[in-house]
Amino acid sequence: MRVSLYVFPHIETFMLQLPLTFRAGMVDGGSEAPKPLLVYLDGRLYDVAPFAKKHPGGEKVLRRLAGDDIGTFMRGQERIMSVKHDHSAAAYNILEQYAVEKTHKKDVLLMDETTPILWKVGDLKHDYWTWIHQPYDGTIRLFKSDVLEGMTRTSWYTVPFVWMPLVLYFAFMGLDEMYRKQGFLNGFTASALLFSFGFLMWTLLEYILHRWVFHFKPDPDSYYQITLHFLLHGLHHKTPMDGDRLVFPPTPALFIVGFFYFIYSSLLPFSVFCCFASGKLFGYICYDMVHYYLHHGSPEPSSTMHFRKVYHHNHHFKDFDLAYGISTVLWDHVFQTVGLGPL
């Protein structure tokens, strides 16, 4: 669940247009756009969706292999759905037509990485949904201003550096208050339970945001909805390996943390607020660190983190309508959106 929400100009016009266009997109989901069907061959990415129905072995074979490397199957070294087939040179030639990198070379928005594209993506209209789900192995410039552009890029270690001191401060304050009121054992137990509950509530919020906010489908005729979606999450699906845009920038995060601070501190006793809020903020830190690792880490095969890495990879490259959980897959099971791990 990468969040790419930044401050941008023309906000007055944007906010005036947003309510109507956003509601329209949420009701009808926008017009249907071709859903990419991505496969790898020897490290190269192909979108074979336009060919799927023509595939001699049937579309279901390609759907089964979505997001995976098809090299061993193409060379007849491994069976798929009980069939083993060594493909001809003609098959490789056909596949070459669907190389995503060739599509990118023709893409006027991606020809020059130094040209800002934020205010151009809205013009893609009905092509936008397919465009963002054909991943680009590079970086995209959003703003002409170097200052604004710099604010959209964040190193992974910035998140714990900025927010962990706040977590420790509130956790200590909450524990101290609980200890004074209830004694050591009861105070520690209450603090730990509230901290854990705050962490759990973060994972639920994370799922809700990822599934119903970041994955809302914009109205393809709405420039403002497309721009909003691209900022929220479309950018991450377009450039999933851009390491500087995998964690949430501290500047916009400060406003969100401040908002929840006001809400929780107004509704909860100070000791309860400290324990609960520190757990929830810690949950956010864990989410951002796990998300970065799932994209750039190298976990041991068959390990839990390897399963999680493949699980999230399949969200990007196999089926973006499943596997919304990052910190945990708990809520995917609860809401029946469980994705696929390693085959």
Backbone torsions as a table, in degrees:
resi	resn	phi	psi	omega
1	MET	NA	81.6	178.1
2	ARG	-83.2	131.2	175.9
3	VAL	-103.3	127.0	-178.8
4	SER	-124.4	53.3	-175.5
5	LEU	-96.5	119.8	-177.1
6	TYR	-130.0	161.7	175.7
7	VAL	-76.8	134.8	-179.7
8	PHE	-142.3	159.8	-178.5
9	PRO	-73.2	179.6	-178.6
10	HIS	61.4	27.7	-173.6
11	ILE	-65.0	-32.8	-178.8
12	GLU	-63.4	-48.4	178.9
13	THR	-62.7	-41.4	-178.5
14	PHE	-60.3	-46.3	-176.1
15	MET	-71.5	-29.1	176.9
16	LEU	-68.7	-35.4	-177.5
17	GLN	-84.2	-25.5	-170.3
18	LEU	-60.3	-49.3	-172.4
19	PRO	-54.7	-46.8	-177.2
20	LEU	-70.8	-45.2	-176.3
21	THR	-69.6	-37.8	-178.4
22	PHE	-66.3	-43.5	-179.4
23	ARG	-64.1	-38.7	-179.6
24	ALA	-62.3	-43.2	-179.3
25	GLY	-67.4	-36.2	-179.0
26	MET	-69.2	-30.7	-177.6
27	VAL	-76.0	-49.7	-174.0
28	ASP	-102.6	-7.0	177.6
29	GLY	71.8	5.4	-178.0
30	GLY	76.8	171.1	178.7
31	SER	-74.1	150.9	-180.0
32	GLU	-67.5	134.4	176.6
33	ALA	-120.1	152.7	179.4
34	PRO	-56.9	131.9	-179.8
35	LYS	-92.1	120.2	-178.2
36	PRO	-57.4	147.2	173.8
37	LEU	-123.5	99.0	-169.7
38	LEU	-97.4	134.0	174.0
39	VAL	-137.3	158.0	176.8
40	TYR	-109.1	149.2	167.8
41	LEU	-141.0	113.0	179.1
42	ASP	51.8	43.9	174.4
43	GLY	88.3	-7.9	178.8
44	ARG	-99.7	147.6	-176.1
45	LEU	-102.4	135.8	-179.6
46	TYR	-129.0	142.5	172.9
47	ASP	-109.1	100.0	-173.3
48	VAL	-97.9	15.3	-179.8
49	ALA	-54.6	-43.1	-179.2
50	PRO	-65.6	-20.4	-176.9
51	PHE	-97.9	-14.1	-168.8
52	ALA	-52.7	-46.7	-177.0
53	LYS	-71.4	-16.0	179.2
54	LYS	-94.0	-8.8	-175.3
55	HIS	-60.6	124.4	-176.4
56	PRO	-57.7	-30.5	-179.6
57	GLY	-85.4	-1.1	179.5
58	GLY	99.8	147.0	-179.9
59	GLU	-62.0	-33.3	-175.7
60	LYS	-62.5	-28.1	178.1
61	VAL	-66.0	-46.3	179.3
62	LEU	-66.5	-38.5	178.3
63	ARG	-61.7	-37.6	-179.9
64	ARG	-64.6	-32.2	-176.0
65	LEU	-96.3	3.3	-178.1
66	ALA	-54.0	133.8	178.3
67	GLY	84.4	-4.5	-175.9
68	ASP	-109.8	167.6	174.0
69	ASP	-83.9	125.6	-174.1
70	ILE	-99.3	10.4	-174.8
71	GLY	-56.4	-50.2	-177.6
72	THR	-66.1	-30.5	178.3
73	PHE	-75.4	-40.0	178.2
74	MET	-63.3	-36.0	-177.6
75	ARG	-88.1	4.2	177.9
76	GLY	71.1	23.3	-178.7
77	GLN	-92.5	-10.6	-177.1
78	GLU	-146.8	146.2	-179.9
79	ARG	-84.8	146.5	171.5
80	ILE	-131.8	120.6	-176.7
81	MET	53.8	45.7	175.3
82	SER	71.1	9.3	-178.8
83	VAL	-119.5	136.7	175.2
84	LYS	-120.7	129.0	-174.4
85	HIS	-147.2	123.3	175.8
86	ASP	-86.1	111.3	-173.2
87	HIS	-76.4	150.5	-178.1
88	SER	-80.9	170.3	176.5
89	ALA	-61.7	-32.5	179.2
90	ALA	-63.1	-37.3	179.3
91	ALA	-64.2	-40.2	178.0
92	TYR	-66.1	-37.1	178.9
93	ASN	-65.5	-40.0	177.3
94	ILE	-64.7	-45.0	-179.9
95	LEU	-58.7	-37.6	-177.3
96	GLU	-59.1	-28.4	-179.7
97	GLN	-64.3	-21.4	-173.9
98	TYR	-106.0	16.7	177.9
99	ALA	-63.5	126.1	-177.9
100	VAL	-63.6	-33.3	-178.4
101	GLU	-63.0	-30.6	177.4
102	LYS	-70.1	-37.1	175.7
103	THR	-62.9	-41.6	-179.7
104	HIS	-64.5	-36.9	-179.6
105	LYS	-65.0	-26.1	178.7
106	LYS	-91.7	-5.9	-174.6
107	ASP	-81.5	114.7	-176.6
108	VAL	-64.3	-24.4	179.6
109	LEU	-77.2	-20.3	-174.6
110	LEU	-112.3	1.4	-176.8
111	MET	-65.2	-31.5	-176.7
112	ASP	-132.6	110.6	-176.9
113	GLU	-68.8	-9.4	-179.6
114	THR	-92.1	-5.5	-178.4
115	THR	-95.8	124.2	179.9
116	PRO	-67.5	139.8	-174.8
117	ILE	-122.0	-0.8	-172.7
118	LEU	-51.7	-45.5	-175.2
119	TRP	-85.6	10.2	178.9
120	LYS	-110.0	-23.1	-174.8
121	VAL	-63.3	-30.5	179.4
122	GLY	-61.5	-23.3	-179.9
123	ASP	-78.1	-8.0	178.4
124	LEU	-69.1	-27.5	177.3
125	LYS	51.6	-117.8	-174.0
126	HIS	-69.5	-14.2	178.0
127	ASP	-86.6	-11.3	-172.6
128	TYR	-61.4	-47.4	-173.4
129	TRP	-62.2	-40.7	176.0
130	THR	-70.2	-40.0	-177.0
131	TRP	-59.3	-46.5	-176.5
132	ILE	-71.6	-19.4	-179.2
133	HIS	-99.1	14.5	167.6
134	GLN	-109.0	89.4	-169.3
135	PRO	-56.4	143.4	179.5
136	TYR	-114.1	121.0	-178.5
137	ASP	-84.9	75.0	-178.9
138	GLY	-173.0	-161.6	178.0
139	THR	-122.4	157.0	-178.5
140	ILE	-124.7	132.4	176.2
141	ARG	-86.1	131.4	-179.0
142	LEU	-95.9	-47.0	-172.1
143	PHE	-115.3	149.7	173.3
144	LYS	-71.5	-37.3	180.0
145	SER	-69.1	127.1	177.4
146	ASP	-64.9	-31.7	179.7
147	VAL	-66.6	-50.8	178.9
148	LEU	-63.8	-40.0	179.3
149	GLU	-62.8	-41.1	179.1
150	GLY	-63.0	-32.4	179.7
151	MET	-70.3	-15.8	179.8
152	THR	-91.2	-2.7	-176.4
153	ARG	-115.9	128.5	-174.5
154	THR	-139.8	128.1	174.7
155	SER	-72.9	148.5	-174.2
156	TRP	-59.0	-37.0	-175.2
157	TYR	-73.6	-10.1	177.9
158	THR	-64.4	-36.2	-175.8
159	VAL	-62.1	-55.3	177.6
160	PRO	-66.2	-32.2	-179.5
161	PHE	-63.2	-39.9	-177.3
162	VAL	-81.1	-43.0	-167.5
163	TRP	-100.4	-23.2	-179.1
164	MET	-63.4	-38.4	175.9
165	PRO	-57.5	-37.1	178.9
166	LEU	-68.6	-39.9	176.8
167	VAL	-60.1	-48.3	-178.5
168	LEU	-64.2	-39.3	-179.9
169	TYR	-62.3	-51.7	-177.8
170	PHE	-70.0	-35.3	177.5
171	ALA	-63.2	-42.7	179.3
172	PHE	-66.6	-43.8	179.7
173	MET	-62.2	-41.6	179.1
174	GLY	-65.7	-44.0	179.1
175	LEU	-63.0	-41.4	179.8
176	ASP	-63.0	-44.1	178.7
177	GLU	-63.6	-43.3	179.6
178	MET	-64.6	-39.1	179.3
179	TYR	-63.4	-42.5	-179.4
180	ARG	-64.8	-36.3	-175.7
181	LYS	-85.5	-36.4	-170.1
182	GLN	-122.3	1.6	-176.4
183	GLY	85.6	172.7	-171.4
184	PHE	-65.8	-55.4	-173.0
185	LEU	-65.7	-51.5	179.9
186	ASN	-64.8	-39.1	179.2
187	GLY	-64.7	-43.3	179.6
188	PHE	-65.2	-43.1	-179.5
189	THR	-62.4	-46.2	179.7
190	ALA	-63.3	-41.9	179.5
191	SER	-62.9	-43.7	-179.0
192	ALA	-64.9	-40.8	179.6
193	LEU	-65.9	-43.2	179.2
194	LEU	-67.2	-39.7	177.2
195	PHE	-60.9	-46.5	-179.3
196	SER	-65.1	-38.7	178.3
197	PHE	-65.3	-39.1	176.2
198	GLY	-61.7	-41.3	178.1
199	PHE	-62.1	-45.8	-179.8
200	LEU	-61.9	-40.7	-179.9
201	MET	-66.3	-30.5	174.3
202	TRP	-63.2	-44.9	-177.1
203	THR	-62.2	-34.9	176.6
204	LEU	-68.6	-43.8	178.0
205	LEU	-61.9	-41.0	178.1
206	GLU	-57.8	-45.7	179.8
207	TYR	-63.9	-46.5	-178.9
208	ILE	-59.9	-46.5	179.8
209	LEU	-62.9	-45.8	-176.3
210	HIS	-64.4	-45.0	-174.5
211	ARG	-78.3	-48.1	-168.6
212	TRP	-102.4	-12.9	177.3
213	VAL	-108.3	-57.8	-175.9
214	PHE	-70.8	-24.9	-179.9
215	HIS	-104.9	19.4	171.9
216	PHE	-65.6	144.1	-177.3
217	LYS	-95.9	114.6	-176.3
218	PRO	-69.1	151.7	172.2
219	ASP	-64.5	119.9	-176.2
220	PRO	-63.3	-14.4	177.9
221	ASP	-96.2	2.0	-178.8
222	SER	-105.4	108.1	177.6
223	TYR	-57.3	-41.0	-174.8
224	TYR	-72.8	-38.5	177.4
225	GLN	-65.1	-42.4	179.6
226	ILE	-62.9	-44.4	179.2
227	THR	-61.6	-43.3	178.3
228	LEU	-61.6	-46.9	-179.1
229	HIS	-62.9	-39.3	179.8
230	PHE	-62.6	-40.1	178.2
231	LEU	-68.3	-42.0	-177.6
232	LEU	-67.6	-48.3	-170.6
233	HIS	-153.5	-22.1	-177.9
234	GLY	-59.7	-38.1	179.1
235	LEU	-58.8	-41.2	-178.9
236	HIS	-66.1	-39.4	178.8
237	HIS	-72.7	-27.0	176.9
238	LYS	-74.6	-39.1	-178.1
239	THR	-127.3	67.8	-173.6
240	PRO	-66.6	-16.4	-178.3
241	MET	-104.6	11.4	176.5
242	ASP	-75.8	102.0	-172.8
243	GLY	-65.3	-20.2	-179.5
244	ASP	-87.5	-0.9	179.9
245	ARG	-130.6	39.6	179.1
246	LEU	-107.6	-14.7	177.6
247	VAL	-121.7	158.1	-173.2
248	PHE	-78.0	127.4	-179.3
249	PRO	-61.6	137.7	-176.8
250	PRO	-60.8	-32.6	-175.1
251	THR	-62.2	-55.6	176.6
252	PRO	-68.5	-29.9	179.1
253	ALA	-62.5	-31.7	-179.5
254	LEU	-59.5	-39.5	179.9
255	PHE	-68.1	-37.7	180.0
256	ILE	-69.7	-45.0	177.6
257	VAL	-61.6	-41.2	178.3
258	GLY	-62.2	-38.5	178.9
259	PHE	-63.0	-48.8	-179.8
260	PHE	-68.3	-32.3	176.1
261	TYR	-59.7	-44.8	-179.6
262	PHE	-63.2	-43.6	-178.9
263	ILE	-64.4	-53.8	-174.6
264	TYR	-68.2	-40.8	-178.3
265	SER	-68.6	-24.7	178.4
266	SER	-79.6	-30.5	-173.7
267	LEU	-97.3	-26.9	-171.3
268	LEU	-111.6	149.3	170.2
269	PRO	-57.9	149.6	-172.2
270	PHE	-55.3	-44.9	-177.6
271	SER	-65.3	-41.7	178.6
272	VAL	-66.0	-43.7	178.7
273	PHE	-57.7	-46.8	-176.8
274	CYS	-60.4	-46.5	-177.7
275	CYS	-68.7	-46.5	-178.2
276	PHE	-65.9	-47.8	-176.5
277	ALA	-66.1	-37.7	179.1
278	SER	-65.5	-37.5	177.1
279	GLY	-66.8	-39.2	-179.8
280	LYS	-68.8	-41.8	178.5
281	LEU	-66.9	-36.5	176.3
282	PHE	-64.6	-37.4	176.3
283	GLY	-60.0	-40.6	177.8
284	TYR	-62.6	-44.1	179.5
285	ILE	-59.2	-46.0	179.3
286	CYS	-60.8	-41.4	178.7
287	TYR	-57.8	-50.3	-177.2
288	ASP	-64.9	-38.5	179.3
289	MET	-68.9	-41.9	178.3
290	VAL	-64.0	-43.5	-179.1
291	HIS	-60.5	-43.6	178.3
292	TYR	-62.3	-43.2	-178.2
293	TYR	-65.2	-37.9	-179.5
294	LEU	-63.4	-26.0	178.3
295	HIS	-90.5	-34.4	-171.8
296	HIS	-122.0	-5.6	179.4
297	GLY	-81.9	167.2	178.6
298	SER	-128.9	74.9	-178.4
299	PRO	-69.0	156.8	178.2
300	GLU	-65.1	137.8	176.4
301	PRO	-54.6	142.2	179.3
302	SER	73.5	0.8	176.8
303	SER	-81.5	166.4	178.6
304	THR	-60.3	-42.4	-178.7
305	MET	-69.4	-28.9	175.6
306	HIS	-66.1	-43.4	175.8
307	PHE	-58.2	-45.0	-178.2
308	ARG	-65.1	-37.2	179.8
309	LYS	-64.3	-46.4	178.4
310	VAL	-65.5	-39.7	179.1
311	TYR	-57.7	-45.2	179.9
312	HIS	-75.1	-36.5	175.5
313	HIS	-56.3	-41.6	-179.5
314	ASN	-68.4	-26.0	174.0
315	HIS	-63.8	-37.4	-179.2
316	HIS	-80.5	-39.7	-167.6
317	PHE	-113.2	-11.2	-179.7
318	LYS	-112.2	-56.1	-177.7
319	ASP	-152.7	104.4	-177.1
320	PHE	-77.2	0.4	176.9
321	ASP	-95.4	8.1	177.7
322	LEU	-132.1	169.7	172.4
323	ALA	60.6	58.5	179.5
324	TYR	-82.4	-19.5	-177.1
325	GLY	-73.6	136.3	177.1
326	ILE	-112.3	-58.8	179.2
327	SER	-65.5	-35.1	-178.9
328	THR	-154.2	155.0	176.2
329	VAL	-95.5	5.8	-177.8
330	LEU	-51.7	-51.2	-173.6
331	TRP	-74.3	-22.2	171.6
332	ASP	-63.8	-37.4	177.5
333	HIS	-70.7	-41.9	-178.9
334	VAL	-62.5	-44.2	-175.5
335	PHE	-98.7	9.3	173.7
336	GLN	59.4	48.5	174.6
337	THR	-125.3	34.6	-177.9
338	VAL	-64.7	129.6	178.6
339	GLY	-91.9	-163.0	-177.0
340	LEU	-110.4	139.5	172.8
341	GLY	-96.4	-155.4	178.4
342	PRO	-61.6	142.3	176.3
343	LEU	-70.4	NA	NA
